[in-house]
Amino acid sequence: MTKLKLGPLEDDKPVKLTIELPAAVFRSLKSYAEILTRSGEATTPTEPAKLIAPMIERFMATDRAFAKARRSAAQSVPGVAERSG
């Protein structure tokens, strides 16, 4: 079985955002969605666009420099707590 970095996608209230992707990135997203569905990780066929947010979220969650900079920025503003999310 293929071990993908993304598992089942959470159903969360979306925020509409329009972006343009290179065609090669879109083709890769389509392939990833197909593999995710075939691997049994997704219970229904996954739309490629639904992968973008979890991929970005995972990328940011594993970027140590980003986490450090985010903590530093939150500490430099008195009275503002960092939002989890």
GROMACS elastic network, one bead per residue, 0.5 to 0.9 nm:
[ bonds ]
;  ai    aj funct       b0    kb
    1    39     6  0.66786   500
    2    35     6  0.82767   500
    2    36     6  0.86798   500
    2    39     6  0.65904   500
    3     6     6  0.86681   500
    3    39     6  0.86094   500
    4     7     6  0.70079   500
    4    32     6  0.88757   500
    4    35     6  0.87910   500
    4    36     6  0.74594   500
    4    39     6  0.88623   500
    4    41     6  0.88005   500
    5    55     6  0.85531   500
    5    58     6  0.83411   500
    6     9     6  0.77218   500
    6    36     6  0.81332   500
    6    41     6  0.84408   500
    6    51     6  0.84504   500
    6    54     6  0.73059   500
    6    55     6  0.73201   500
    6    58     6  0.81305   500
    7    36     6  0.79746   500
    7    41     6  0.57592   500
    7    42     6  0.75381   500
    8    36     6  0.87369   500
    8    41     6  0.56001   500
    8    42     6  0.55950   500
    8    43     6  0.81185   500
    9    41     6  0.88810   500
    9    42     6  0.76064   500
    9    50     6  0.81006   500
    9    51     6  0.80415   500
    9    54     6  0.73631   500
   10    54     6  0.86787   500
   11    14     6  0.85859   500
   21    24     6  0.81256   500
   21    25     6  0.63083   500
   21    26     6  0.64201   500
   22    25     6  0.53519   500
   22    26     6  0.65210   500
   22    27     6  0.88543   500
   23    26     6  0.50839   500
   23    27     6  0.61980   500
   23    28     6  0.86339   500
   24    27     6  0.50892   500
   24    28     6  0.62300   500
   24    29     6  0.86573   500
   25    28     6  0.50406   500
   25    29     6  0.61932   500
   25    30     6  0.86791   500
   26    30     6  0.62260   500
   26    31     6  0.86433   500
   26    48     6  0.75247   500
   26    49     6  0.86777   500
   27    30     6  0.50672   500
   27    31     6  0.62697   500
   27    32     6  0.86258   500
   27    48     6  0.88651   500
   28    31     6  0.50213   500
   28    32     6  0.60700   500
   28    33     6  0.85555   500
   28    48     6  0.88301   500
   29    33     6  0.60963   500
   29    34     6  0.85815   500
   29    47     6  0.87741   500
   29    48     6  0.52202   500
   29    49     6  0.77276   500
   29    51     6  0.72219   500
   29    52     6  0.80982   500
   30    33     6  0.51420   500
   30    34     6  0.62377   500
   30    35     6  0.86897   500
   30    46     6  0.88061   500
   30    47     6  0.75989   500
   30    48     6  0.51939   500
   30    49     6  0.86915   500
   31    34     6  0.51137   500
   31    35     6  0.61975   500
   31    36     6  0.85301   500
   31    48     6  0.83445   500
   32    35     6  0.51393   500
   32    36     6  0.60060   500
   32    37     6  0.85687   500
   32    48     6  0.76785   500
   32    51     6  0.84283   500
   33    36     6  0.50279   500
   33    37     6  0.61795   500
   33    38     6  0.86299   500
   33    42     6  0.87771   500
   33    45     6  0.74879   500
   33    46     6  0.53958   500
   33    47     6  0.65223   500
   33    48     6  0.56475   500
   33    50     6  0.87790   500
   33    51     6  0.73479   500
   34    37     6  0.51857   500
   34    38     6  0.61733   500
   34    39     6  0.85647   500
   34    45     6  0.73548   500
   34    46     6  0.72074   500
   34    47     6  0.87797   500
   34    48     6  0.86368   500
   35    38     6  0.50192   500
   35    39     6  0.59271   500
   35    40     6  0.86950   500
   35    41     6  0.89762   500
   36    39     6  0.52480   500
   36    40     6  0.66799   500
   36    41     6  0.56832   500
   36    42     6  0.60480   500
   36    45     6  0.83907   500
   36    46     6  0.75570   500
   37    40     6  0.55233   500
   37    41     6  0.61354   500
   37    43     6  0.69581   500
   37    44     6  0.67994   500
   37    45     6  0.55556   500
   37    46     6  0.64720   500
   38    41     6  0.76881   500
   38    42     6  0.79034   500
   38    45     6  0.86396   500
   39    42     6  0.75962   500
   40    43     6  0.65186   500
   40    44     6  0.89443   500
   42    45     6  0.67108   500
   42    46     6  0.68413   500
   43    46     6  0.85024   500
   46    49     6  0.84618   500
   46    50     6  0.69112   500
   46    51     6  0.78788   500
   47    50     6  0.54568   500
   47    51     6  0.72894   500
   48    51     6  0.54858   500
   48    52     6  0.73404   500
   49    52     6  0.56551   500
   49    53     6  0.80993   500
   50    53     6  0.66767   500
   50    54     6  0.77082   500
   51    54     6  0.56382   500
   51    55     6  0.60710   500
   51    56     6  0.86495   500
   52    55     6  0.52141   500
   52    56     6  0.61644   500
   52    57     6  0.85235   500
   53    56     6  0.51799   500
   53    57     6  0.59809   500
   53    58     6  0.85195   500
   54    58     6  0.59845   500
   54    59     6  0.84326   500
   55    58     6  0.51422   500
   55    59     6  0.60806   500
   55    60     6  0.86360   500
   56    60     6  0.61497   500
   56    61     6  0.84778   500
   57    60     6  0.52517   500
   57    61     6  0.60478   500
   57    62     6  0.86968   500
   58    62     6  0.62459   500
   58    63     6  0.86304   500
   59    62     6  0.54146   500
   59    63     6  0.62253   500
   60    63     6  0.51172   500
   60    64     6  0.82320   500
   60    66     6  0.68540   500
   60    67     6  0.77320   500
   61    64     6  0.77602   500
   61    66     6  0.82965   500
   61    67     6  0.73712   500
   62    65     6  0.89887   500
   62    66     6  0.85131   500
   62    67     6  0.81477   500
   63    66     6  0.53728   500
   63    67     6  0.64025   500
   63    68     6  0.87987   500
   64    67     6  0.50601   500
   64    68     6  0.61173   500
   64    69     6  0.85519   500
   65    68     6  0.51406   500
   65    69     6  0.61144   500
   65    70     6  0.84788   500
   66    69     6  0.51215   500
   66    70     6  0.59707   500
   66    71     6  0.85656   500
   67    70     6  0.50519   500
   67    71     6  0.61591   500
   67    72     6  0.85306   500
   68    71     6  0.52111   500
   68    72     6  0.61282   500
   68    73     6  0.86074   500
   69    73     6  0.60632   500
   69    74     6  0.85628   500
   70    73     6  0.51202   500
   70    74     6  0.61674   500
   70    75     6  0.86365   500
   70    82     6  0.82008   500
   71    74     6  0.51148   500
   71    75     6  0.61859   500
   71    76     6  0.86700   500
   71    82     6  0.75011   500
   72    75     6  0.51951   500
   72    76     6  0.62673   500
   73    76     6  0.51871   500
   73    77     6  0.67535   500
   73    82     6  0.89149   500
   74    77     6  0.56169   500
   74    78     6  0.79799   500
   74    80     6  0.66058   500
   74    81     6  0.64825   500
   74    82     6  0.56724   500
   75    78     6  0.67409   500
   75    79     6  0.87568   500
   75    80     6  0.79022   500
   75    81     6  0.80340   500
   75    82     6  0.84078   500
   76    80     6  0.88558   500
   77    80     6  0.58487   500
   77    81     6  0.84513   500
   78    81     6  0.82898   500
   80    83     6  0.88958   500
